[in-house]
Every structure is written in C-alpha cells, then in structure tokens.
Amino acid sequence: DNIMTGVGMSVRVCFQKKHSVINLWKRSLSTPALRDPVIGIIVGSSREESINAKLGTYAGKLMNEMGLNVNHISLDGLPLYSQDIEAKGFPSEAAHLKKQMEACDGWLIAGPEYNGMPTPLFINAITWASRGDPEGVAYGTFKGKVAAVVSASPGALGGLRSLRSYKELLTNLGVVVAPASAAVGTAFKAFDENGSLKDKHADSLLKMSIEQLVRTSRHEANRDVACKILDSLKVKGFLPGEYGTVPPGSS
C-alpha cells in the first residue's frame, strides 16, 4: 500500500509539473525575447601598429563571427584628468567616452603593461569615465557592466604582470570581471597575415576569456527579462511547500 501510495503521489507530482511547464511555455510567449549583449573593445594604447590593437581587432572579429554587435571605443583625445578642468565644465570628449561605454553591456580590455601596471592612457580614461555622474550617483557608467582583460607584449610574459592591476581597478568601480584572461607573449610574431593568433594555447585562452565575457554580459543584458521569467515560475507545481509540510518529528 505504501508503495502504491508513493507511486500515486509521484504520478500526481509529474502530472502537475507537466501542466506547470505548459503554463510556463504559454507565459513565455508573451515574455520579451532575450537579446545578445553589446560588447565594447577598449585598447589601452594609441600607438600606431599597436599589438594590443591587433589583439582587440582579432577579438572583435571572433565576436562578430558569433553574431555579436561589437563597438570599438577610442581613448584618444581625452585631456589629462584635472579637477580644475572638470570645474570649468565636463569635457565633451569625456562625455562621449561615457556614452560609448554605457551603450555596451560588457567590455573587452586589451591593455599593454607599463612597468607591471595599466597604461596612463587607460587609467586617465577610466578616471574621466568615473566622473560626471548625476548627483547622488557613483560610478554610474560601470553599473551592471562586465569586463574581460587581455594583454599582448613583446616580452615572454605577454603583459601578465599588469592583468591583476587592470582587474583590480575595474573591480573597485563595481565591474564584474571575468576570471579568465590571456597574455600573449612575443607579440610582434604572434599574429599571422590574417591577424589571427598563431599560437593555439594563446588563442584558446583568448577565446575562453571571450566566452566568459559574453556569457556573463548576456546575463546582465537580460536581467529584467530574467526576473520576469522567474516570476512566471510561480505556477502550480513549482511553489515551495506546495505538497504539504513535513510533520514535526518526521524524518
């Protein structure tokens, strides 16, 4: 009898969950479609023939092949940050940078290493981007953003020493930073005639960084839709305690 009762309960649970799934499917028809994230490529170097610009271009090509919308964000033309300059009026170049960054769900940072640290160009740009928010808002440009950091260098370490500093700076501003990263060494010889990485290991690390960036950015880009989907889960068969509470003393 106990066995038959258990089987009957299982059938009832499966039947209820089946109808709950059908209800969820019906509700999903009216749920806004999930969208792919927009990714910005930010290169921490303005040098002509920059190897990090090549790395950023190749990463952008890979993401384009994934069907993603990729924006290349320039850091050129920004004044050196000064409160005196800011007090005279927020520079239009900095406002444009903030607008470009805010239009993205995530950023891929391709930054050289300067003495084990991020470049002055990148730090200056991030400083401007952290300013100019409405009163009562802090780091608004960075809210809900995701980043992955990669680097290329002529040296054997490929800018490895600076990656932690890039990540720490972004984390301090509230950015979700992907754990994976890529450091491309001997970078003057790292790219083939098509601009692709020749080393399979470096290529694999870059693609892993991109995969983590895109996956997490997609989650952030669809946060509101995801909340609606979670709300739609509140249907028969999915509610906690729906099948009754466990009597005290039961095991």
N, C-alpha and C positions, 0 to 999 in steps of 0.2 A: 504493500500500500504506500509506504514511504517513497519507494522508487517511482511508482506511478504518479504520486503527487508531485515529486520533483520534476518528472518529465512534463507533466501538465503545466507546471509553472514555467519551465523553460520554453515550451511552445508558446505560452501566452506572452512571455517577455519578447521572444523573437517576433511574434505577430505585431506586438505594439511597436517595437523598434522598426520593423519594416514599414509600418504606416508613418512612423515619425520621419524616416528617411524620405518617404514620398512627400510628406508635408514640407520637409526641408528643401527638397528639389523644387517643389512648386513655388516656395517662397523665394528661392534663388533666382527664379525667372524675373523677378522684379528688383533684384539686387543689382546695383551698378557694376559693370564689368571691371575686373581688375586691370590695371594698366602697368605697362613696363616703366621702370624708372628712367629718369633722365640723368645721365652721368656727365660731369664736367671733368675735363682734363686740365690740370694745372701743372705747369712746368716751372720749377724754381730756378730757371736760368734764362737769360735773354741773349745769350751768346749765339752768334750765327754758327750754324752747323753743330749746335749743342747735341751731345749724345743723349742727354735726358729728354730733349725734344724729340729725338728719334724714337726713344723708348715710349714716350707718350703717344706719338703718332701711330706706332705699331699697336699699342694697347687699344687705341681708339679704333683702329682697323678691325681688331679682333671683336670688339663690342659691336661695331657696325654689322659684322657678319652674324652676330647673334640677334640682329634686328633691333638694336637699341638706338635711341637718339643720343648722340654724343656732341657736347659743346666744348670747344677749345677756348679756355679762358686765359687771356693775356694779362700779365702783371706789369707790362711796360707802361711808362708814362706817369706812374704814381710819384708824388713828391715824397721826400723823406719825412716820416711822421714827426710832427711837432704840434704841441698844444697851441702854440702861437698861430700856426697856420689854421688849425681847426677852429680857433676862436674867431677868425676872420670870415669863416664860412666853410662848410664842409666841401672839400674839393669835388668837382664833377667827376673826375677820374675815379675817386674812391667810391662815389655813389654808384657809378656804372659797374664797378667791380662787385659791390654788394648785390646789385640787381642781378648780375650774371650768376653769382654764386647761389643766391636764393632761388633762382629758377631751376636749380638742379636738386635731385634727391640724394645724390652722392658724388664724391669727387675721387678721382684717381690722381694722386700727387706723385709726380716724377721729379725728384729733387736731388741735386748734387750734394756732395759732402764738402763743407768748408771747415777744415780743422776739427772734424768729428761733429759738426753742428749743421743745422739747416742754413741755407744761404741768406745773406742780408736781404736780398730781393724778396724772398718768400716771407721772412719774418716781418718786413715792412708792410707787405700786402695784407698779411693776416692781422697786423695791428690796426690798419685802416678799416678792415672788414669788421673788426670787433667794436668799432666806434660808430657813431651816427645813428644809433637806435632811438626810438621814441622814449620819452621819459618813463621810467619805471621798467624798461625792458633792458635786459643784459644779454649780450651775445645772441641777439635775435637771428642773425644771419646763419648761425651754427645750430640752431634748434632743430632737432629731428634729422640731422644730416649724418651721413655715413662716409667714411673715407678708407682708402687703401693707400699705402705708401710704398713706392718702389724707387730704386736708385740705380744709376749707372756711373761708372768711374773708370778711368784708365788704369787704376791700380787693381791689384789682385782681389781686394776685399769688395770692390764694387760699391763703395759708399755705405757699407754695412754699419760702420760706427755711428752714422747720423740717423739711422732709421728710428732708433728709440727716441731721439730728441724730437723728430718730426711727430711721432705718435703721441709723445707726452704733451707737446704744445696743443695739438688738436684735441686731445682728451680733456685738457684743462678748460677748453672752451665748450665742452659738452658734446663733442662729436663722438659717435660710435666708430671706433677704429677696428678694421678687420685684423685678426691676429696674423694672417699670412702676409708675407712681403717678399720682395725679390731684390737682390743686389747683384747687378750684372758687372762682373769684373772684366778687365782688359777690353773695355767697351769700344775702343777705336776699331777693334777687329771683330766685334760681336755680331754685327749685322751683315746680312747678305745683300746682294744687289737689289732685292725687292723690299729691303727694310725690315725683314724678319730676323728674329734671333736665330743664330746658327747652333748655339749650344742647347741641347734638348733639356738638360736639367734646369737651366735658367728660364727657358721657355715654359717649362712645366710650373715653376714657381710663380711666374708672371700670371699664367692662366689660373692658377689656384687663387691668387690674390684677386683677380678679376671676378672669379666665381663667387667668392665670399662677399665682395663688394656689391655685386649685382643682386645676390640673394637677399642680403640684409637691406639694401636700398629698396628692393621691391616690397619688402615687408613694411618699411617706413612709408613708402609712397601710397600704400593701400591700407594704412592704419584705420582710417574712418570706415572704409568698406568692410574690413575685417571685423570691426566692432559690430556692424550691422549683421554680419553673418553669425557672430557669436550670440547676438540677441535672438536670432532666428532659431538657435539651437534649443531655446526654451520651449520645447514642444513635448508632447506626451511620449514617454519612453526615455527621456534624457534628463529629467529632473532628479536631483539628488533626493533620496529617500522616498521616491515615488512608490516603491514596492513595500513600504512599511518600515517601521523602525525595529531594531533588534531589542527584544525584551531584556530588562536588566538581568544579569546573571547568565545570559546565554553566551555560548561560545561558537 
